[in-house]
Amino acid sequence: MKEKLVKQFLTDQKHITVEDCDRLLPKYGFQYRKSSGSHRAYHKKGERPIIIITPKHTKYIKPEYIKEVVKRLSLED
């Protein structure tokens, strides 16, 4: 399942939801910690948190946040 989710993050960045991030990021050691407002912060000891802003009028996260997740997790390597 991890491979399928990684493939989705690499190929279909316009259709990633908060739930997809909640499934993928913990597999790489990041934990969601309650954030204020529309910001969701995923933390991992020794690294900067990954911040994702939850969308208001759609269920999909903006591609620029997904690109940051892909870069930070080194999914393209």
C-alpha positions in Angstrom: 0.0 0.0 0.0 2.9 2.4 0.7 4.1 2.0 -2.8 0.7 2.8 -4.3 0.4 5.9 -2.1 3.9 7.1 -3.0 3.1 6.6 -6.7 0.0 8.8 -6.2 2.1 11.6 -4.6 4.4 11.4 -7.6 1.9 11.2 -10.5 -1.4 12.7 -9.4 -0.5 15.7 -7.2 -3.8 17.5 -7.9 -5.8 14.8 -6.2 -4.1 14.4 -2.8 -6.3 14.8 0.3 -5.5 15.4 3.9 -6.3 11.8 4.6 -3.6 10.7 2.1 -1.1 12.8 4.0 -2.3 11.3 7.2 -1.5 7.9 5.8 1.8 8.6 4.1 3.7 10.8 6.5 3.6 8.5 9.6 5.2 5.8 7.4 8.2 8.1 7.2 8.3 8.9 10.9 6.3 12.1 10.9 3.5 12.6 13.5 0.6 15.0 13.2 0.3 17.4 16.1 -2.7 19.5 16.6 -2.3 22.8 14.9 -4.3 26.0 14.9 -6.6 27.1 12.2 -6.1 25.6 8.7 -2.4 24.6 9.2 -1.5 21.0 9.9 2.0 20.3 11.2 3.7 16.9 10.9 6.7 16.6 13.2 9.7 14.3 13.3 12.5 14.5 15.8 15.6 16.3 14.4 13.8 17.7 11.3 11.8 20.8 10.4 8.0 20.2 10.5 6.1 19.7 7.3 3.3 22.2 7.2 0.2 21.6 5.0 -2.6 24.1 4.8 -6.0 22.4 4.6 -8.2 23.6 1.7 -11.5 25.5 2.3 -13.5 24.9 -0.9 -12.1 21.6 -2.0 -11.0 18.4 -0.5 -7.7 18.4 -2.4 -4.5 20.0 -1.1 -2.7 22.5 -3.4 0.1 20.9 -5.5 2.8 23.1 -4.1 2.4 21.5 -0.7 2.5 18.1 -2.2 5.7 18.9 -4.0 7.2 20.0 -0.7 6.2 16.6 0.8 7.7 14.7 -2.1 10.9 16.8 -1.8 11.2 16.4 2.0 10.6 12.7 1.9 12.9 12.2 -1.1 10.2 10.2 -2.9 11.7 10.9 -6.4 15.0 9.2 -5.6 
